[in-house]
Amino acid sequence: MSVTVRQLAALVGGQAYGDADRVIAAARPLSEAAAGDVTFIDSDKHAHFLPACRASAVVLPAALVPHAGALPPGSPALIAVADPLAAFVTLTRHFRGPDQVEACGVDPRAAVHPTATLGPDVSVAPFASVGAGAVIGARCRLHAGAVVGRNCKLGDDVVLHPHAVLYDDTVLGDRVIVHAHAVLGADGFGYRAQDGRHVKMPQFGAVQVGDDVEIGAGTTIDRGTFVSTRIGPGTKIDNLAHIGHNCQIGKHNLIVSQVGIAGSCTTGDYVVIAGQVGIADHLHIGDGATIGARSGLHRDVKPGERILGAPGRPEADAKRILLSLEKLPEVVRDVRAIKKQLGLEDAQRTPS
């Protein structure tokens, strides 16, 4: 597929500068772009890459266009837009063509219980399973090996990727995406000591997921003990995260890979929890808070607070401690020198 710079500018609602009749055949990132390609620069931080750019056209912010006057002849054509990244996504999709969509209907190798209800234009791939009493909304796609348990309810336009598992009674809102091997609704990790043994607590709750949630591959969300574990609308959960039983996750949270959230925690809206964070049970994280990567959280977090380190501390305190630790070897050398001058070195030695 080949189009002109002028046509691409019209597609993204941008303004073309330079040779607008130049023909473009592909969209590629800056590091791979060559002649015949369109690429993008998203901010002035990367403007210094423009003179050496090998692409035939560049999508960039309008504020960078004045820099084009300094470019030598034969420089790439420019397409000025308000949001270069979004525009480049549009152009990439244009060159890739329409996505391949599975044919609607139930594959004969799938297992759908007679009491299950399927909405219009549903696709159920080979070896997927839909349990008794389940309700599947319109245009849902269940990929190969996906499992929907008894009495689950899926909204419209839900996608379950291969081998995603929904235990009984799980509820998903509209436009939810569950990636491969994620497990929603397994028993919570609840035991009580009785007569010298760990006795399993029954898990009567379920998992409820709001609209527009995305759940990464290999992530697990446990059912509640008596109430449902809930994930708020718009929340995005990365791969290999774990959310324990009874947790109540707010709206539009970002939960990054390998996060572990123990049972009965709650979060507000727009919370960011970075990679490998561990959160103790029964804690609350307020609206807009950010928990830095590899932090260990043992206390509640106020709205808007930024936490870092293990144990988790306010970001400014944690950074001061980290800076101090870098100076620790120098401090130890100074202390040893002072002790030697004072004749205290032998007194601190352990007798043999």
Secondary structure, DSSP 8 states (H G I E B T S, - for coil): --EEHHHHHHHHT-EEES-TT-EE-EE--TTT--TTEEEE--SGGGGGGSTT--SSEEEEEGGGGGGGGGS-TT--EEEEES-HHHHHHHHHHHHH-S-----SEE-TTSEE-TT-EE-TT-EE-TT-EE-TT-EE-TT-EE-TT-EE-TT-EE-TT-EE-TT-EE-TT-EE-TT-EE-TT-EEEE----EEEETTEEEE------EEE-TT-EE-TT-EEE--SSS-EEE-TT-EE-TT-EE-TT-EE-TT-EE-TT-EE-TT-EE-SS-EE-TT-EE-TT-EE-TT-EE-TT-EE-S-B-TT-EEETTTTEEHHHHHHHHHHHHTHHHHHHHHHHHHHHTT-TGGGS---
